[in-house]
Amino acid sequence: MTLTLRVITPDKTVWDDSVEEIVLPSTTGQLGILTGHAPLLTALDTGVMRVRPGKDWQAIALMGGFAEVEDNEVKVLVNGAEAGESIDKEAARTEFESAQKHLDQVSTGDNRQELIQATQDFKRARARFQAAGGMV
């Protein structure tokens, strides 16, 4: 038996297919979903969702949102999502390193709003790099 997974952003559907297993980046930690999972509604953090449609795992960078699990159907509604295979790994590495440097610089300052924005930029860059296959 399989799970039906739909990953939906405001402008497109990133995934709409059956999978064997899902690992979601919830706001309270990693959350594994298998067939027969109890009904669930959870907030998602910016991070990497891993799906296993067959033998191999695939990564999708998620930019925060919500997931609903019910009757072997998983609906993931997010602000943005990108399949790992479609991300340029070197461009993602450069973006990650730049975001990390910027966060380090801002962390020593007093501007709270800038720190929040730099943290969000860092999380997005890290998720994209990890989904592309980069080790962080």
Backbone bond lengths (Angstrom), bond angles and torsions (degrees), N, CA, C in turn:
res aa  C-N    CA-C-N  psi(-1)  N-CA   C-N-CA  omega(-1)  CA-C   N-CA-C  phi
1 M - - - 1.453 - - 1.529 109.49 -
2 T 1.316 117.42 146.79 1.462 121.35 -176.34 1.523 110.72 -125.37
3 L 1.311 114.21 170.82 1.463 122.83 174.94 1.522 108.67 -102.42
4 T 1.315 116.58 143.87 1.457 120.82 171.60 1.518 107.01 -95.35
5 L 1.314 117.02 122.54 1.468 122.09 -177.51 1.519 110.33 -116.47
6 R 1.332 114.68 131.01 1.463 121.02 173.13 1.527 107.51 -127.16
7 V 1.337 115.70 124.14 1.465 122.05 175.41 1.522 106.05 -111.83
8 I 1.328 115.67 115.23 1.463 121.31 -172.31 1.525 110.38 -123.35
9 T 1.330 115.89 130.23 1.461 122.70 174.02 1.531 107.13 -108.46
10 P 1.327 119.07 172.51 1.464 119.65 178.86 1.527 114.62 -59.22
11 D 1.339 117.94 -25.02 1.462 119.10 -175.36 1.534 115.80 -117.43
12 K 1.351 118.00 -4.84 1.466 118.22 179.84 1.527 110.96 -164.79
13 T 1.326 114.40 164.95 1.455 121.74 172.26 1.525 106.86 -100.61
14 V 1.324 116.80 119.27 1.466 122.11 -175.83 1.527 111.04 -86.60
15 W 1.333 117.47 -32.58 1.464 120.93 -179.34 1.529 107.98 -146.64
16 D 1.303 117.47 134.88 1.462 122.83 174.76 1.526 107.25 -151.07
17 D 1.342 115.55 85.65 1.456 120.48 -174.48 1.532 108.84 -163.34
18 S 1.314 115.80 173.44 1.462 121.99 177.71 1.529 110.25 -86.93
19 V 1.326 115.28 146.34 1.463 121.56 177.30 1.524 109.14 -139.95
20 E 1.320 115.26 161.01 1.464 121.06 178.34 1.529 111.61 -88.15
21 E 1.338 115.92 -33.69 1.465 120.78 -172.95 1.516 109.91 -155.68
22 I 1.348 116.28 149.95 1.463 122.51 -179.70 1.526 108.52 -136.95
23 V 1.335 116.76 140.37 1.465 121.72 170.55 1.527 106.30 -122.60
24 L 1.343 115.59 117.33 1.458 122.30 -176.52 1.526 111.74 -102.09
25 P 1.340 117.96 145.27 1.470 120.95 174.75 1.533 109.93 -88.75
26 S 1.327 117.64 78.10 1.466 119.87 -179.42 1.527 109.62 -73.48
27 T 1.312 116.18 166.21 1.466 120.50 -178.78 1.531 112.11 -69.76
28 T 1.335 116.81 -12.77 1.467 120.40 178.32 1.525 112.80 -107.65
29 G 1.329 117.26 7.23 1.462 121.42 179.31 1.514 111.45 129.44
30 Q 1.318 116.53 -176.76 1.459 121.87 -179.65 1.527 109.53 -70.81
31 L 1.326 116.17 139.81 1.456 121.66 -176.26 1.526 109.14 -130.84
32 G 1.319 116.97 116.79 1.456 121.77 -179.58 1.521 111.03 -90.62
33 I 1.336 116.32 137.72 1.461 121.81 -180.00 1.526 108.83 -124.92
34 L 1.320 116.08 126.02 1.463 123.76 174.89 1.522 108.50 -123.04
35 T 1.325 117.49 171.11 1.458 119.82 177.42 1.526 109.78 -60.17
36 G 1.323 115.51 146.56 1.455 120.89 -179.96 1.521 114.03 81.60
37 H 1.333 117.92 8.83 1.467 121.06 -179.16 1.524 110.29 -63.39
38 A 1.311 116.75 144.51 1.464 122.26 177.40 1.526 109.73 -63.59
39 P 1.328 117.82 151.20 1.473 120.29 177.28 1.529 110.25 -55.84
40 L 1.330 115.32 140.70 1.458 120.36 -173.44 1.517 110.09 -154.70
41 L 1.312 116.01 143.04 1.462 122.94 169.97 1.520 105.80 -129.69
42 T 1.336 117.38 123.97 1.458 120.59 -176.49 1.520 111.74 -139.54
43 A 1.324 115.85 149.12 1.461 121.60 173.43 1.524 108.19 -81.08
44 L 1.330 115.50 143.66 1.462 121.06 179.81 1.514 110.28 -111.51
45 D 1.318 115.42 140.83 1.454 122.58 176.83 1.535 108.30 -91.17
46 T 1.310 116.45 166.30 1.458 120.23 171.63 1.524 106.97 -68.83
47 G 1.312 116.53 123.68 1.459 120.78 -177.19 1.510 111.03 176.67
48 V 1.324 115.64 -162.51 1.461 121.47 -175.93 1.521 110.28 -108.64
49 M 1.322 115.71 126.95 1.455 122.29 172.09 1.531 106.25 -96.45
50 R 1.311 116.30 133.88 1.456 120.67 177.94 1.526 107.98 -111.63
51 V 1.336 115.56 133.85 1.461 121.25 179.32 1.525 108.95 -126.97
52 R 1.324 114.59 147.27 1.468 119.74 179.19 1.530 107.96 -124.67
53 P 1.343 116.02 93.51 1.460 118.80 178.76 1.526 113.23 -75.89
54 G 1.313 117.34 -22.26 1.476 123.07 179.64 1.503 108.69 -147.77
55 K 1.335 116.30 -121.19 1.464 120.68 178.16 1.519 112.27 -80.65
56 D 1.327 117.15 -38.72 1.460 121.84 -172.59 1.526 112.63 -96.61
57 W 1.331 114.27 148.47 1.462 121.17 177.29 1.524 109.81 -87.23
58 Q 1.321 115.81 147.43 1.459 122.13 174.75 1.528 107.78 -127.13
59 A 1.318 116.30 148.06 1.467 121.83 -177.35 1.523 110.53 -110.66
60 I 1.335 114.44 143.07 1.459 121.76 175.16 1.524 106.99 -133.25
61 A 1.330 116.66 124.52 1.465 121.09 177.14 1.526 107.83 -78.84
62 L 1.342 116.73 124.86 1.455 122.62 178.72 1.522 109.74 -110.24
63 M 1.321 116.04 142.14 1.459 120.98 -179.15 1.528 112.10 -110.13
64 G 1.315 116.27 47.61 1.459 121.98 176.15 1.514 113.06 78.47
65 G 1.324 116.15 145.95 1.450 121.38 179.06 1.517 110.52 162.03
66 F 1.339 115.55 -140.87 1.461 121.32 -177.48 1.518 110.10 -139.68
67 A 1.336 115.79 155.92 1.461 121.83 174.98 1.517 108.46 -132.57
68 E 1.328 114.90 140.84 1.457 121.49 176.72 1.523 107.96 -124.43
69 V 1.331 115.57 130.97 1.463 121.72 177.93 1.519 107.26 -118.21
70 E 1.351 116.17 125.62 1.457 120.37 177.38 1.526 109.27 -161.95
71 D 1.324 116.63 130.70 1.460 122.90 177.44 1.535 112.95 50.76
72 N 1.319 116.63 49.00 1.473 123.28 178.79 1.525 113.11 60.27
73 E 1.322 116.77 23.95 1.461 122.51 172.46 1.517 108.26 -119.08
74 V 1.331 115.77 131.57 1.457 121.15 178.81 1.528 107.59 -120.41
75 K 1.330 115.13 119.18 1.460 120.68 177.23 1.520 107.36 -109.78
76 V 1.325 115.63 123.55 1.457 121.80 -179.93 1.527 107.07 -114.45
77 L 1.326 116.56 112.48 1.455 122.52 179.54 1.520 107.79 -108.51
78 V 1.332 116.21 113.95 1.460 120.87 -173.05 1.521 112.27 -131.24
79 N 1.326 115.56 160.27 1.461 121.78 177.89 1.520 111.65 -68.48
80 G 1.321 116.68 -31.11 1.457 122.56 179.37 1.516 109.35 -164.35
81 A 1.325 116.47 152.34 1.461 121.45 178.16 1.519 108.54 -155.10
82 E 1.329 114.28 149.30 1.459 120.22 -178.61 1.525 108.72 -148.22
83 A 1.322 116.47 126.43 1.465 120.71 177.24 1.525 109.26 -65.66
84 G 1.322 116.73 135.23 1.453 121.68 -178.53 1.512 114.04 -55.73
85 E 1.332 116.87 -36.71 1.466 121.06 -177.94 1.521 112.40 -68.34
86 S 1.335 118.03 -17.54 1.469 120.32 -179.45 1.534 112.77 -96.48
87 I 1.331 116.79 1.63 1.468 121.44 -178.77 1.521 109.85 -96.79
88 D 1.322 116.68 131.04 1.465 122.57 175.46 1.538 107.62 -72.33
89 K 1.332 116.27 113.76 1.464 121.60 -173.84 1.528 112.68 -61.01
90 E 1.323 117.97 -42.98 1.468 120.09 -178.42 1.526 111.59 -69.16
91 A 1.319 117.50 -39.33 1.472 120.66 176.45 1.525 109.68 -64.84
92 A 1.336 117.20 -38.93 1.467 121.35 178.28 1.525 110.78 -66.44
93 R 1.350 117.01 -37.48 1.473 120.92 177.85 1.533 110.32 -63.52
94 T 1.321 116.39 -45.27 1.459 121.56 179.71 1.533 110.66 -61.88
95 E 1.330 115.68 -44.64 1.465 121.05 178.97 1.530 110.76 -62.32
96 F 1.342 116.80 -41.77 1.458 121.82 179.36 1.528 111.24 -63.39
97 E 1.324 116.58 -47.79 1.466 120.13 -179.25 1.520 111.54 -62.81
98 S 1.316 116.58 -39.56 1.466 121.16 178.01 1.531 110.98 -64.94
99 A 1.330 116.54 -44.00 1.467 120.90 179.87 1.524 110.62 -65.40
100 Q 1.338 116.64 -36.31 1.460 120.90 179.18 1.533 110.60 -66.03
101 K 1.328 116.68 -44.15 1.470 120.64 177.73 1.522 111.05 -61.91
102 H 1.332 115.87 -44.79 1.466 120.02 -179.65 1.529 110.64 -62.14
103 L 1.325 117.50 -42.79 1.464 121.18 178.56 1.524 110.76 -62.75
104 D 1.322 117.62 -41.68 1.466 121.16 178.32 1.528 111.14 -61.35
105 Q 1.336 116.94 -40.17 1.470 121.15 179.81 1.526 111.24 -68.17
106 V 1.326 116.07 -42.91 1.467 121.09 -176.70 1.525 111.34 -71.38
107 S 1.320 117.65 -30.35 1.466 122.19 -177.39 1.519 112.73 -60.14
108 T 1.316 116.93 -24.90 1.468 120.05 -178.85 1.531 112.18 -89.24
109 G 1.314 118.20 -6.06 1.459 121.66 -177.62 1.515 113.11 -93.95
110 D 1.344 115.20 -176.00 1.466 122.00 -177.20 1.523 113.34 -103.27
111 N 1.325 117.81 -10.19 1.456 121.18 -173.93 1.533 110.68 -78.99
112 R 1.326 116.66 101.35 1.466 122.21 -176.39 1.533 111.82 -65.51
113 Q 1.316 117.48 -40.33 1.462 121.01 -179.11 1.533 110.99 -63.50
114 E 1.315 116.30 -41.11 1.460 120.57 178.35 1.533 110.73 -66.05
115 L 1.336 116.82 -36.67 1.465 121.36 177.88 1.534 110.43 -64.56
116 I 1.313 117.30 -43.11 1.469 120.95 178.84 1.522 110.36 -62.06
117 Q 1.332 117.33 -44.96 1.466 121.12 179.86 1.526 111.16 -64.96
118 A 1.331 117.13 -41.88 1.467 120.79 179.62 1.532 110.51 -65.11
119 T 1.332 117.36 -36.67 1.462 121.20 178.10 1.520 110.63 -65.22
120 Q 1.330 117.24 -43.82 1.469 120.86 178.08 1.526 111.13 -63.90
121 D 1.326 117.11 -43.11 1.466 121.03 177.88 1.526 110.74 -60.70
122 F 1.344 116.64 -40.83 1.454 121.75 178.98 1.530 111.21 -63.72
123 K 1.335 117.20 -44.88 1.463 121.24 -179.88 1.533 111.45 -62.79
124 R 1.329 116.93 -40.68 1.470 121.14 177.96 1.529 110.58 -64.32
125 A 1.331 116.36 -46.37 1.467 121.02 -179.27 1.531 110.91 -64.10
126 R 1.335 116.79 -41.06 1.467 121.04 178.70 1.530 110.78 -64.22
127 A 1.327 117.75 -42.62 1.467 121.60 179.71 1.526 111.03 -62.58
128 R 1.334 116.83 -43.68 1.459 120.82 179.41 1.539 111.10 -64.11
129 F 1.342 116.09 -42.73 1.465 120.70 -179.62 1.526 111.07 -65.28
130 Q 1.328 116.57 -44.17 1.453 120.18 178.73 1.534 111.45 -64.39
131 A 1.326 117.09 -42.34 1.461 120.70 -179.85 1.533 111.30 -64.70
132 A 1.333 116.33 -31.71 1.464 121.02 178.66 1.530 112.17 -75.10
133 G 1.328 117.00 -9.10 1.462 120.44 178.08 1.507 113.43 108.66
134 G 1.340 116.73 4.00 1.464 120.41 177.93 1.515 111.29 -78.42
135 M 1.301 116.43 143.72 1.472 121.04 179.16 1.508 108.91 -91.02
136 V 1.319 115.85 124.68 1.470 120.53 178.84 1.508 107.86 -127.06
